[in-house]
Amino acid sequence: MQSKTSSFNRGMWIQSMRNVGWIGLVYLLVLLFALPLQLIFTFTGKVEPYIEKPDTLFNVLDGLEFVFMFVVPVLLGIFLFRYIQTKIAADYIHSLPIKRSTLFHQNMLLGALVLVVPILITGVVTFAVKGVLTVEDVYTTGDVLSWVGYSILINLFVLTGTVLAGMFTGMSVLQGIFLYVLFLLPGGISYLAISNVKFYWYGYAYDYYVNKNVDSLVPFSHVAQMVAHKSFSTSAFVYIGLIVLFYIIALITYQKRKVEAATQTISVSWLKPVFVYGVTACSLMLGGFYFISMKGEFSWMVVGYIIGSLIGYTVAQIILNKTWRIFTKWKGYLGFVIAAAIVGFIIHLDVFGYSTKVPAASEIESVYFDEDIYPLTDKPENYANGMNGYYEAPYYYTSKETIQSVRQLQKQITASKDKKLDPDKQSEIESRNGKIAVFAYKLKNGKQMVREYFIPFSDYKAFYKEIAETKEYKENFHPLLRTKNTDKIKSVSFSVPGKSNSINITNPDKVQELIHVVKQSMMNETFDEMYSTKESWASIEFMDGKGQYVQTASWDKSYSEVEAWLKKEHLYERARLMPKDVEKTEVFKNSSHLKIDYRLQEEFTSLTKDEKAIKVKNNQQVETLLQHANLRDTGDYLVAFYYKDQVDTPQIYMLNENELPIELKEKLK
């Protein structure tokens, strides 16, 4: 029975306050413990020097406040509207002379106050605590306001989302589950769709679309990124819009909701088929992705689709009907299978030519070409706190010659036959020096086209060489060459595998000299040297005055200019691994055709028992082995170095027939 009067009911307000007021009190105590009390514990009295100031107030207690932002409002939303989920309470409350809209607005206002008041009190206390801390500038007034603002925003977002979810079900348990499903659904469906499509379309940039889209569609991860900024971002307005949208939809649904919907799994009739087929579709994609990931064959992907969809449809029907007697419901499943088969067939046909598309040269403004796809999705704000070094924008080639060469390479790749999904094909590519190739075209119409391939590098060396020998490519290959202002680099350190002590150069003149020498070596590299798989001598780290990375580079064994400079400065032997730094060296014939991968260490242990090994004690021979130590996937011989600083764990490299000294070869016959 609908109400005729009353825009506010004091009795219902008091009753609701009794039901949920305790949540606000508990929330206040949790926030006071997690923020101001922790600040007092950490930054008063004697403060240990290793204690770092928090980037934001959300990080004071390992993000505990963040966790509660997605828990407390859910509990509150469930308790506020608990009466619509039980038949007796629903009949009684809705028989009172109170408008449903009044009940809804009152409950939502009360819920907002229960969440906002503890946040405001905690904010005031946190601001007051600032004056008693013994460490200066732990946080600012702006930090407190940012914490308060974001906390209120996200709490209200989760509260309205919980209430909205509750309007579509008649069970409190499912209300909470549906809320988290609602938050995970956009990102989850996107991830499953992307994960399946990559097996249909050759060159589909899976990592690009996952990194670019999925995280931003999941509130848990997106909120974590958003609150890292100390000022309100445009994303905040999106959440404000969602709060308003959730509120309006929940209100309309509540006004139209039938009282008898209490205890029903789905309270709205049109949502029932959406629920069933949505669960079935997600299970289908999950099953297909899992099976092809395990077996690598398209036939297994189809098996995964069938098993996944069957499980999903069965579970959805059992949940919806609250019984396992669902054997009369299979007509709907057959219809779903037919529809899914048609969609899958259309995707498999690739009617738009995704797998073979290469933009015309006249359409291209610039192109990104690299092995790493992450720079395309990296963001400057990830470096805003100054703790992660400096943001490096992806490098796009603009010269017509380079663009044409890159385009020709992609054209050749799309025309190749390295498109099979079976594990044998992948192993074949790996044996031919498998390499990732990423292409990102900025087109003149403002769009971007991204492709990612795993290719046998040895088959495309001629194309790579044409691109790699340009100055523009070398500047992209070695970001240090693009660093024009090197004055911010205050120190250079060499991190050497197998040596615990690295050298650090801080003399300003020497630092600039070394930078110039490293750049010179980079520019003088040949194509074969650029793509050599030899282990480098050291990692060179270029740091600013605050200890942050400006750039990093490898000291490759082909860098003769760097070698000469280090010798001149009497730093050469300290900057690389020398024979005297090696405790023991062993060489084995690679009769078992072992590969350098995550299993090698375990396989190597058994190899030492089965294969003949020779111990190398001659320093000149050890030096030769160090010079040729290679990280290629496989080789004719294995060499194991036991460093004095890491004597328990051998570092294993590959050598080919022509790289092993003749006298050692003779001993292994």
N, C-alpha and C positions, 0 to 999 in steps of 0.2 A: 504494500500500500504506500503510495507516494504522499509525502507531507505537503501541507498547504501553507504553513507558517514558519516563523522563526528564522532569523539570519544568524543567530548565535545562541547556543545552548550551554548555559553555565554548568548544568549537571553533567552533561556528556564531556565537557572540557575537564572537569575535576576527575571523572572516572577514567578518562584516557590518561590524565596526568599520573594517576595512581599506577596505571599499567606500565607506563614507559619512563616515568621520571627517574627511576633507579638507573636506567641506561645512561642518562645524562650525567648522573653523579659518578658512576663508574668511569665514564669517558673522561670526566674532568680529572679524576685521580690518576688515570693512566697517562694523560697528557702532561700533568704536572710532574709525574715521575720521569717521563721520557724526555722532557725538555729542560725546564728550569733547574730541576733537581740534579740532572746529569751535568748541566753546565757548572753548577756549584761544585759538584764532586770533582770535576775534571780541571777546572780553571781557577780554583782557589787554593791558598796555601802554597806549598812547594809543588810547582808544576814541572814534570819531567821534560827535558828538552826534546825528546822524540815525539811528544804529543803535538799533533797538527791541528790547526784551526779548521773547523768544518767548512766545506764549500758553501753549504746552505744549512739552515736549521733543521731540515728534514734528515740530515745525515748525523745528527748528534748521537743517537743511539741506534746506529746501523739501520736507520729507516723504519723504526718501529711505528712511528706516527703514520707513515705511509701505509703500512699494513693495516692499521686500524681504520684508515679512511675507507677501506674496502670491506670491512667487517662490521663495524658498529652501525653504519647507516642501513646495512642489510638487515641486521637484527631488529633495528628500530622500525623499519618499514614493514617487516613481518608482524611485529607486535601491534603496531598502530592499526592495521587492518585485519587482525586475526579474526575478528567477528564475522567477516564475510566468508570465511573458510569453514565455518561450522554451522550446521543447519539451524540449531536451536537459537544461537546468538544472532544469526542473520535474520531469521524470522522475527525475533523480538526487536532488534534495533531498527529494522526497516518498517516495523509497524508503529513506531513512535511518530508523533507529529513534528518531524524534523526533516527538512529537505535533504535529499542525498547530496546535493551540491554543498549544503552547509556542513554536513558531516565531513565531506571530503576536504573542504577548505580549512575547517577547524583542525582536523588531524594533520594536515600538511603543515599548517602554521605551527602547531605544537611540535611536530617532528623537527622543523627547522630551528625552533628555539632550543630544543634539547641538544642539538648539535652545535649551534652557533655560540650559545652562551659559554660552554666550556672552552671553546676555542678563543673567544674574546678574553675570558678570565686568564687563560694560560698566556695569551699574548701580553696582557698587562703585567703579569708576574715576570715573564721573561724580560720585558723591558726594564722592570725594576731591578732584576737580578744583575743586569749589566753593570750597575754601579758598584757591586761588591766583588766582582771578579778581579783577580790579581794580574791577569794578562790583559793587555790593552787590545782593542780592536778585534775581539773575537767575532763579534757581529755588530751590525749597524741597526739603526732604527728602520732603515729600508728593508733589511733582512727580516725583521720582525713583522713588518707590514706585509711583506711578500708571503711569509709563512702563514699569517692569518688569512690573507686573501685567497691563496691557493687552497688552504685547508677548508675554508667555507665553501668555495666553489666545488671542489671534488666531493665533499660530503653531501652537498645538495644534489649533485649529479647522480651519485650512487643511490641516494634516498629516493629521488623521483624515478630512477630506473627500477628500483626494487618494487615500488608501488605499482608502476606500469606492469611489471612482470606478474604481480599478484592479481591484476585484473583479468588475466587470461588463464588462470588456473584456480581450482577450488581446493588446493592442498598447500599448506604452508611450507612443507618440505620442498615441494616442486617450485614454489615461489622463489626460494633462494637459489635452487639449481638453475631455473630459467633465467634468473638475473645474470649469473656468471656465464651461462651459455649465450645470452644476448650480447654480453661484452666480448666473448671470444668468437662469436659467429662470423663477423665480417672478416677478421684476420684468419680464422680457421678455414673458412670456405676458400678464401683467396689462396692460402698456402696449399690446400689440397688440389685446387684447380691448376695452379702453377706447377705443382709437383707432377701432375699427370700429363699436362700439355707438353712438358719438356721431352717426353718420350715419343711424342707424335711429330713434333716439328724440329727438324735439324737446325741447330744454331740458336734454339730458344734460350734467352739469357736468364736462366733460372735464378742465379744468385742476385742479379740486378733487380729483378722484380720482387724477390723476397725481401731484400734489404731496403728497397725503396718504398714498398707498399705495406707489407704485412705488419711491421712494428707500429706504424702510424695508425693502423686500424684496430689495434688492441689497446683498450684504455689503460691496462696495467702498465705496459711498457711505455705508452705515449705519455702518460701522466708523469712517470719517472723522469722522462726526458724534459718535459715541460717545467717541472718544479726545479730543475737544475738551474733555470734562469732566475735571476733575482728581480727581474722586472716582468710585468705582464706581457705575454706574447699574444699574437693574433689567435693562437689556439684557444686562449681563454674565452674569446667571444664565441667560438664554436661550441664550447661546453655550456655557455650561457644559453645559446640557441637550443641545444639539446635538452637542457633543463626545462625550458619553456615548452618545447615540443612534447617531451615526456609527460609534463604536467597536464597539458591540454588533452592529449590522447587518453591518459589515465582517467581524467575527469569524465570525458564523453563515454568511455567504456563503462565506467562505474555507474553512470546514470542509466545506461541501457542494460546493465547486467541483471540477469534473472536471479532471484533469491535461491532457487533450487540448484544453481551452479555450484553451491558449496559441496565440497568433497569430490567434485568431478576433476579428472586429470586436466582436461582442456575445457574452459568455460564458454568459449565462443565457437559456434559450429563451423564457421568458415576456416578457422585456424586448424581444425583437426586434420584435414588432408595435407595442409602445409606442413604440419608437424610430422606426419607419417612419411611423406615423400621427401621431406628435408632430411630427416634422419637416415632414410634409405640412400639418398644421393651421397651424403657425407660418408656413410659406411662403404658405399661402392667405391668412391675415390680413394678412401683410406686402404681398402683391401687391394685395389689395383696397384697403388703406389708401394705397399708393403711387399707384395709378391714379386713385382718386377725388380725392386731393390734387392731382394734376396736371391732371385734366380737370373735376372737380366734378360729374360726372353719374353717376347710379346704374348706368346701363348699362355705363359704364367700370369701375365697381367690380366688377361681375360678370365682366367680361373679366379684370380683375386677379386675381380669385379662381381662375379657370380656369388662367391662365398660371402663377400662383404655386403652386398645388397640383400642377400637372404637373411643374414644376421640382423642387419639394420631394420629391415621391414618387420621381421618377427618381434624384435625387441620393442619397436615403436607401437605395434599393435597390442602387445601384452601390456605396455604401460598405459595406452589409451583406454583399453577395455578392462584393465585390472583383472585379467584372467589369461590363462595359457590356452584356453579353448578358442582358437582363432582360425581353425581350419577352413572356415567358410569365407575367409577374407582374401583368397589368393587371386581373384580376378584383378584386383587393383595392382597386385605385384606384376602380373603378366603385362598389363598396360604400361607399367613403369619400365619393364625390361625392353619392350618394343621402342618406347620413346628414347631410352638411354642408348639403345643400339643405333638408332637413326642419328642421334647427336654425335656419338662416337665415330660413326662412319663418315659423317661430314667433316669432323675434325681431322680424321685420318686422311681424307682426300686432299686436305690442304688446298681448298678451292681458291684461296687468295694468294697462293704462291709464297707463303711465309718462308719456307725452307730454301727457296732458290732466289729470293729477292735480293738484288744488289742495286742501290740507287744509281741513277745516271750521273755522270760527272757534272753535268750542268745543274743538277739539283743540290749538290753538296756545297756547303759553306766551309765546313772544317770537319776533321775526323780525329777521334781518339783511337789509338791502337796500342795495346799493351797486353801483358799476361794477367794483370790484376784488374778485377772489375770493381773493387771496393772504392777507389777514388771517385767513381761516378756517383756513388750514393753517400759519400762522406760529406759532413756538413761543418761549416766554420764554428757553429755553436758548440760542437763537441770539444773544442779547444778553448772555450771562453774562460775556463777556470785557470788557465795557464799551467795545468799539471800534465797535459798530454803533448807537449811540444807545440809546434806551429802547424797551422793548416796549410796543406799543399793542394792547390786547385788542380784538377786533372788537366793534362796538357793536350791541346787539340792542334793537329797539324793544319796549316793553312796554305802551304805552297801547292800549286797545281801538280807539280811533279810527284810530290810525296802522296798527295791524295789519290792520284792516278795509280801509283804503285800499290798503295794499300787496297784500293778498289780491285785491282787485278788479282791480288792475293786472295781476297774474299771470294771473288768470282771463281777462282780455281778451286777453292775449298768447297764451295757449294756444288761444283760439278764433279767432285770426287765421290768415291764409293765408301768412304769411311763413315757410314751412317748407321750401321747395324748396332743393335743394342746388346747382342750376346756377349758374355764375358770373354770368349775367345778373341773377338774382334778388339775389345778393349786391351787385352793382353798383347795383341799384335801391335797396336798403336804404341803401347808403352815400350815394347821392345825396339821400336824405331824412334826412341827418344820423344815420347809423348809430351806435348806442350799445349797450354791453354792459350787461345788467341781471342782477344776481345776487340770488337769493332763497335764504335759509337759515332754515328754520323749526325752532325748538326745540319739539318736541311734548310734551304732558303725559305721554306714556307713556315719556319718556326718549330717544326717537329723534330724529334730525335729518334733515330732508328738504332737499336742496340742488338748485337748478335754475339754469341759466345760459342767457341768450338774447342773440342779436344782433338788435336791433330798430331799425326806423326811428323815431327819437325824435320826429319831427314828428307822427307818427300818435298818439302817446300823451301829448302835452303836457298835456292836461286832467287826466289821471290823475296825472302827475308833479307838477303844480302843487298839487293837493289835498294831496299828501304833503309837498312841499317847504316849504310855508308854515307848517308846525308848528315850534315851538321845538325839539322833540325831533329833528326831521330836521336842522335847522341845526346842532345840536350834534354830530351824526354827520358831516355834510357838512364841517364845520370842526372838526377835533379840538382846536384851540386853545381852543374854547369849553368843552370838557370838562376842560381843565387848570385845576383849582381852585387848586392850590398853585403859584403862579408865582414864589415866592421863589427856587426853584432856577435860574431863568433869570437869568443874570448879564450877558448881552450880546445885542444884536440887530444883525444885519447885513443890508444890502440888496445883493443880487447882481443887477446890471443887465445884461441882454443888450446887447452892443455897447460896454460900458465895462469896462476891465480893472481899474479901481480901485473897490472897493465901499466903502460907508461902514459904520462900526462904532460902535454906541452902547453905552457901558459904564457911564455914570452910573446908579446904582441907581434914583434917582427918575425919571429920564427913561425908563429901561427899563420900569418899571411903568406910567408914563403911556402909553407907546406901546402896550403890551399891551392896556391898557384901551381905547384908541382903535381898535385893530385889531378887538377883539371887538365894539365898538359898530358899526363898519362892517359886520361880518359879520352881525350881528343885523338890521341895517337893509336888507340886500340884498333885492331883489325876486326873484321866480322867474326872470324873464328875465335879470336880472343874474347870478344864480347859474350859469345855463347858457349864458352868453354865450361865444362863441368868440373874442372879442377878445383879442389878445395883452396879457398883464398888463405893468405897468410894471416890476415887479421881483419877485424871489423874496425873501421875508423869512425869515431863519433865526434861530431862538431857541435860544441855546446856554447850556449850564451852565458852571460854573467850570473844567471839565476839557476844554472844547472839543468836547463831544459835543452832538449835536442833541437838543433837548427836543421841539421842534415846528418845522414849516416851514409857511409860508402864502404866498399870492400877494398882491401889492398890485395888486388889480384896478383898472381905470380908473373903476369906479363908487364906489370907497372915498373919498368926499368928506371924511370925517372925518380919514382918514389924510393926505390931501392938505393939509388945513388945518393939521394939527399940524406937518407937515414944513415948511410955509411959515413958521409961527410960529417954528420952531427954525432957520430959514435953511438947511434941508437939502434943500429940494424939488428944486432943479436938480441936486444931486449924487446924489439917490436915484432918478432916472429918466433916460431918454434924452431929450435935448433936440435941437432942430434943429441947434445948433452942434456936436453930437457926430456929425453925419452928413456925410460927405465928399461923397456924391453920391446923388441920388434920381432914379429913372426910373419912368415909368408906361407900361404897355402895355395895349392892348385884348386881352382873353383870347379871341380869335377861335377858337383851337384847343381851347378848353374844357379847358385843363390843370387838373390837380388837385394839391393839396398832398400829395405822397407822396414815397417814396424816389427816384422818377425825375425829380422836378421840376427839380433842379439841372442835370441833363444836358439835359432838354428846354428849359430856360430859355435855355441857351447858344445853341441853334438858333433860339429865338424872337427873340432880340436881333438876329439876322441877317435874319429874314423879316418881322418886324412893325415898324410905325412906333412909335417911342418918343419920349417927351418928357422932357427933363430939367427937374426942378423946382428952382429956386434961391431962390424966395421963401420966407423962413422961416415966414411965416404959413401958407402952403400946405403946407409940410413938416410943420408942427405938426398941421394938420388930418389929413394922411395918417397921422401917427403915432397920433393919437387913434383913428382908425378901422381901423388895421392889424388884419387879421382872420385867424384860423387856420382858418376854415371850409374845407371840402374844395374848393370851387370858387367862382367869382365872375365878375363881368362884366369886372373889370380886375385886372391884376397890378401891384403896386408893389414895387420893389426898392430897399432901403436899403443903401448901402455905408458902413458905420461907419468912423470914423477909426481905431479900434483893430483893425478887421478889414476893411480896404479891399479885399482880394482876393476875399472871399467875400460875395456879396450875400445879405441876408436877405429872403426873398420872402413877401409876404402877399397876401391877396385883398381886393378891395373890390367892393361892389355899386354899381349905378347911382346910388343916392341918397346914397352916401357920398363920391363924388368931387366936388371943387369944380367949379362950372359952367364956369369959364374953362379948366380942364384938359380937361373933356369936349369943349368946342368945338374944342380943338386936335387931339383924337384922332379927329375926324369924318373 
